[in-house]
Amino acid sequence: MNRSTGKPGLRIMQLLSAWQSILTGSTPMMSIEVTRECPLSCPGCYAYGENHLGGTATLRSLADYRGDELVNKIVRLVRQHRPLHVSLVGGEPLVRHRELSRLLPILSEMKVHTMVVTSAVVPIPREWMSIPRVRVTVSVDGLPEHHDVRRKPATYERILQNMAGCQVNIHWTITGPMMARPLYREEYLAFWNAQPEVVRIWASLYSPQKNERTAEMLTRSERQVVAEELERLQPRYPKLLMNRGIARAIQEPPATPRECMFARMSTNYSADLRTRVKPCIFGGVPDCSQCGCAISSGLHWLRTVRAARLVKISTLAPASVFLQPAGAVK
């Protein structure tokens, strides 16, 4: 982990080099639902949705693994796909913290960047902080008035205790109720930007499924307000990962999974390590017109950026991703 600059571990040029690896059959990004277990019951959690895995199974219905079997199976998957970056998600991955403490050094030795996404409901092992190419992201959805209700028992008090002495990213999913108070978003950023353990803050907007009608969703005008507000606030809260290009991508996300760089560049497995999560990490039938995924927004912006001021990323290897039929990238 780069402690001096706090910059993301996977550099843009490494991502660009992934286009050649796609042509040879590897996958630049991978997401693995490490376990079906989670002590939380968050409203709107896509992982436990009835259609997350296409309606034929649910995350809770799958078999999952422990001990050497889990570690060995994940290593085999990574060797098979040869990704640059692996996200270990859940369920709650820290339910398997003993296995991850064995797995993360192996992935690091393989030169794979790994991100563990957790609620921090249990203590984050401090020894992970010294493993190269490993970082931890903690999900904190709003101020305590919302987060502590949505994500109990992973309350603010517990998160602060469990991440003490670590360096983490914060991931924030903005939902409809967080739009009621004008200063809400700035209060959130002020609090987490001031925490010494925090390296980066990522902001996503709640991303619904098609035909969903829930209070978690934002209106189109609220999406525009959030995008403009976060861009304006970024200089004041420099740990926030935001710029004008990402803000525009939030307002106009990719229209379909085929147009989404993240969906096309990531292979996603559920807890049995066989079932694929498609067409993206959300599974089911996502409403792409209302996608607010931070990674998707960032990559959608990069698609139009001129790499080294010479060539657009989307033209570096058009046959590899953008011109292949949906589902062709394995």
C-alpha positions in Angstrom: 0.0 0.0 0.0 1.4 3.4 -0.9 1.2 5.2 2.4 3.0 8.3 1.3 0.6 9.3 -1.5 -2.5 7.3 -0.7 -3.0 6.7 -4.5 -4.9 3.6 -5.6 -2.7 0.6 -6.0 -3.7 -0.3 -9.5 -2.4 2.4 -11.9 -4.2 3.5 -15.0 -1.4 2.3 -17.3 -1.6 -1.1 -15.7 -5.3 -1.1 -16.6 -4.6 0.0 -20.1 -2.1 -2.9 -20.5 -5.0 -5.2 -19.7 -6.4 -4.9 -23.2 -3.7 -7.1 -24.6 -4.4 -9.7 -21.8 -8.1 -9.7 -22.8 -7.1 -10.8 -26.3 -5.1 -13.7 -24.8 -8.1 -14.9 -22.7 -7.4 -13.4 -19.3 -9.7 -11.1 -17.3 -8.5 -7.8 -16.0 -10.9 -7.8 -13.0 -12.6 -10.4 -10.9 -15.1 -10.2 -8.1 -15.7 -13.2 -5.8 -18.4 -13.6 -3.2 -16.3 -15.3 -0.6 -19.1 -16.5 1.5 -22.9 -16.7 1.7 -22.8 -15.6 5.3 -23.5 -12.1 6.6 -24.6 -10.9 10.0 -26.2 -7.8 8.4 -29.7 -7.4 6.8 -29.3 -4.2 4.7 -32.3 -2.9 2.8 -31.7 -3.1 -0.9 -28.7 -5.4 -0.7 -28.3 -6.7 -4.3 -26.3 -9.8 -3.2 -29.2 -11.3 -1.4 -31.8 -10.4 -4.0 -34.0 -13.1 -5.4 -32.8 -12.5 -8.9 -29.1 -11.7 -8.2 -28.1 -15.1 -9.7 -30.7 -15.1 -12.5 -33.5 -16.5 -10.5 -32.3 -20.1 -10.5 -30.6 -19.9 -7.1 -29.9 -17.3 -4.4 -26.7 -16.5 -2.6 -28.0 -18.1 0.7 -28.9 -21.3 -1.1 -25.4 -22.0 -2.5 -22.8 -24.1 -0.9 -19.7 -22.2 0.3 -16.3 -23.2 1.5 -14.0 -22.9 4.5 -10.4 -23.6 5.4 -7.9 -24.9 2.8 -10.7 -25.7 0.4 -11.7 -22.1 0.1 -8.2 -20.8 -0.2 -7.2 -23.4 -2.8 -10.3 -22.9 -4.9 -9.9 -19.1 -5.1 -6.2 -19.5 -6.0 -7.2 -21.8 -8.8 -9.8 -19.4 -10.1 -7.3 -16.6 -10.1 -4.7 -18.7 -11.9 -7.4 -19.6 -14.5 -8.4 -16.0 -15.3 -5.1 -14.2 -14.5 -6.8 -10.9 -13.4 -4.9 -7.8 -12.4 -7.4 -7.0 -9.7 -9.6 -9.2 -7.4 -12.4 -7.9 -5.2 -13.3 -10.2 -2.3 -16.9 -9.4 -1.4 -19.8 -11.2 0.3 -21.8 -11.9 2.2 -19.3 -10.6 4.7 -15.8 -11.6 3.8 -14.4 -11.1 7.3 -16.5 -14.1 8.4 -13.7 -15.9 6.7 -10.9 -13.7 8.0 -8.7 -16.7 8.9 -8.8 -18.0 5.4 -8.2 -14.5 4.0 -5.2 -14.1 6.2 -3.7 -17.1 4.3 -5.0 -16.1 0.9 -4.0 -12.5 0.7 -0.2 -13.1 0.9 -0.6 -15.7 -1.9 -2.4 -13.3 -4.2 0.2 -10.6 -3.4 3.0 -13.0 -4.4 1.1 -13.6 -7.6 1.3 -9.8 -8.3 -2.5 -9.5 -8.0 -4.0 -6.4 -6.5 -6.7 -7.4 -4.0 -9.5 -5.4 -2.4 -11.5 -6.8 0.5 -14.9 -5.1 0.8 -16.3 -5.3 4.3 -18.8 -3.8 6.7 -16.1 -3.9 9.4 -18.5 -5.7 11.7 -15.5 -7.5 13.1 -11.9 -6.2 13.5 -9.9 -5.7 10.4 -6.6 -7.7 10.9 -3.8 -5.1 11.2 -1.3 -7.4 9.6 -3.1 -7.1 6.3 -1.9 -3.5 6.1 1.7 -4.6 5.5 0.8 -7.0 2.6 1.7 -5.4 -0.7 -1.1 -4.9 -3.2 -3.8 -5.4 -0.6 -6.3 -2.8 0.5 -9.5 -2.9 2.5 -12.7 -1.0 1.7 -15.3 -0.4 4.4 -18.9 0.2 3.4 -20.5 3.1 5.3 -23.9 4.1 4.0 -24.7 7.5 5.2 -24.5 9.3 8.6 -25.3 7.3 11.8 -29.0 8.3 11.6 -29.3 6.1 8.5 -26.2 3.8 8.5 -26.7 2.5 12.1 -30.3 1.5 11.2 -29.5 0.1 7.8 -26.3 -1.8 8.6 -26.6 -2.8 12.3 -24.7 -4.4 14.0 -21.9 -2.7 11.9 -22.6 0.7 13.5 -20.4 3.7 13.4 -19.0 2.9 16.9 -18.1 -0.6 15.9 -16.5 0.5 12.6 -14.3 3.0 14.2 -13.2 0.5 16.7 -12.6 -2.2 14.2 -10.6 -0.1 11.7 -8.4 1.6 14.3 -4.7 1.4 13.3 -5.5 0.4 9.7 -5.6 2.2 6.4 -8.8 1.8 4.5 -11.0 3.2 1.8 -14.6 4.2 2.6 -17.3 3.3 0.1 -20.6 5.2 0.5 -23.8 4.3 -1.3 -26.1 7.3 -1.5 -29.8 6.5 -1.2 -33.0 8.5 -1.5 -33.4 9.3 2.2 -29.9 10.9 2.2 -31.2 13.7 -0.1 -33.7 15.2 2.4 -31.2 17.5 4.2 -29.1 19.9 2.0 -25.9 19.6 4.1 -26.1 15.9 4.6 -23.5 14.9 2.0 -21.0 17.5 3.2 -21.4 16.4 6.8 -20.6 12.8 5.7 -17.5 13.9 3.8 -16.3 16.1 6.6 -16.4 13.3 9.1 -14.7 10.6 7.0 -12.2 12.9 5.4 -11.0 13.8 8.9 -10.4 10.2 10.0 -6.6 9.4 9.9 -7.3 5.8 8.9 -9.1 6.8 5.7 -7.1 6.9 2.4 -9.9 7.4 -0.1 -13.7 7.9 -0.1 -15.7 6.4 -3.0 -19.3 7.5 -3.6 -21.8 5.4 -5.4 -25.5 6.1 -6.0 -28.0 3.4 -5.3 -28.3 1.2 -8.4 -31.8 -0.4 -8.8 -33.0 -3.3 -10.8 -35.4 -2.8 -13.7 -38.9 -2.1 -12.6 -37.8 -1.5 -9.0 -39.7 1.1 -7.0 -38.2 1.6 -3.6 -37.3 4.5 -1.3 -33.6 3.7 -1.8 -33.7 5.1 -5.4 -32.8 8.6 -6.4 -34.7 10.6 -9.0 -32.9 11.9 -12.1 -32.8 15.4 -10.7 -31.3 14.1 -7.4 -28.6 12.3 -9.4 -27.7 15.6 -11.0 -27.6 17.4 -7.7 -25.3 14.7 -6.2 -23.0 14.7 -9.1 -22.6 18.5 -9.2 -22.3 18.7 -5.4 -19.6 16.0 -5.1 -17.5 17.6 -7.8 -17.8 21.0 -6.0 -16.9 19.5 -2.6 -13.9 17.4 -3.8 -11.3 20.2 -3.4 -12.5 20.8 0.2 -12.4 17.0 1.0 -9.5 15.7 -1.1 -9.9 12.1 0.0 -13.1 12.0 -2.1 -12.4 10.2 -5.5 -14.3 12.6 -7.8 -13.6 14.8 -10.8 -15.7 16.4 -13.5 -15.5 13.4 -15.8 -16.7 11.0 -13.1 -19.5 13.4 -12.2 -20.7 13.5 -15.8 -20.6 9.7 -16.0 -22.8 9.6 -12.9 -25.4 11.7 -14.7 -25.1 9.8 -17.9 -24.1 6.2 -17.1 -23.6 3.5 -19.7 -26.9 2.5 -21.3 -26.4 -1.2 -21.3 -23.9 -3.8 -19.9 -22.4 -4.0 -23.3 -21.4 -0.3 -23.1 -20.1 -0.6 -19.5 -16.4 -1.1 -19.3 -16.7 -2.5 -15.8 -19.3 -5.1 -16.8 -17.2 -6.1 -19.8 -13.8 -6.3 -18.0 -14.9 -8.2 -14.8 -15.7 -11.8 -14.3 -17.8 -12.4 -11.2 -18.3 -15.6 -9.1 -20.7 -16.3 -6.3 -20.0 -18.3 -3.1 -19.9 -21.8 -4.7 -17.1 -20.5 -6.9 -18.9 -21.9 -9.9 -22.0 -19.8 -10.4 -21.4 -16.6 -12.4 -22.9 -13.3 -11.4 -24.0 -11.6 -14.6 -24.2 -9.2 -16.4 -22.2 -7.3 -13.7 -21.6 -7.4 -10.0 -25.2 -6.4 -9.3 -26.5 -9.5 -11.1 -30.2 -9.9 -12.0 -31.5 -7.3 -14.5 -29.9 -4.0 -13.5 -31.4 -0.7 -14.6 -28.3 0.6 -16.3 -30.0 4.0 -16.9 -29.9 4.5 -13.1 -26.5 2.9 -12.4 -24.5 4.8 -9.8 -21.6 2.3 -9.3 -18.4 4.2 -8.5 -16.2 1.8 -10.4 -18.4 1.8 -13.5 -18.6 5.6 -13.4 -14.8 5.9 -13.1 -14.2 3.5 -16.0 -16.9 5.1 -18.1 -15.0 8.4 -17.7 -11.7 6.7 -18.5 -13.2 5.3 -21.7 -13.3 8.8 -23.2 -10.0 10.1 -21.7 -7.0 10.3 -24.0 -4.4 7.9 -22.7 -1.1 9.8 -22.7 -2.9 12.5 -24.7 -2.6 10.4 -27.8 -5.3 7.8 -28.1 -8.6 7.2 -26.4 -8.8 4.2 -24.1 -11.8 2.9 -26.0 -9.8 2.7 -29.2 -6.8 0.8 -27.7 -8.2 -2.6 -28.4 -11.7 -2.2 -29.8 -12.0 -5.8 -30.9 -11.3 -7.1 -27.4 -14.2 -5.7 -25.5 -16.4 -3.1 -27.2 -17.0 -5.0 -30.5 -17.3 -8.4 -29.1 -20.8 -9.8 -28.7 -22.2 -9.7 -25.1 -20.9 -12.6 -23.1 -17.9 -13.2 -25.3 -15.4 -12.2 -22.7 -15.0 -15.2 -20.4 
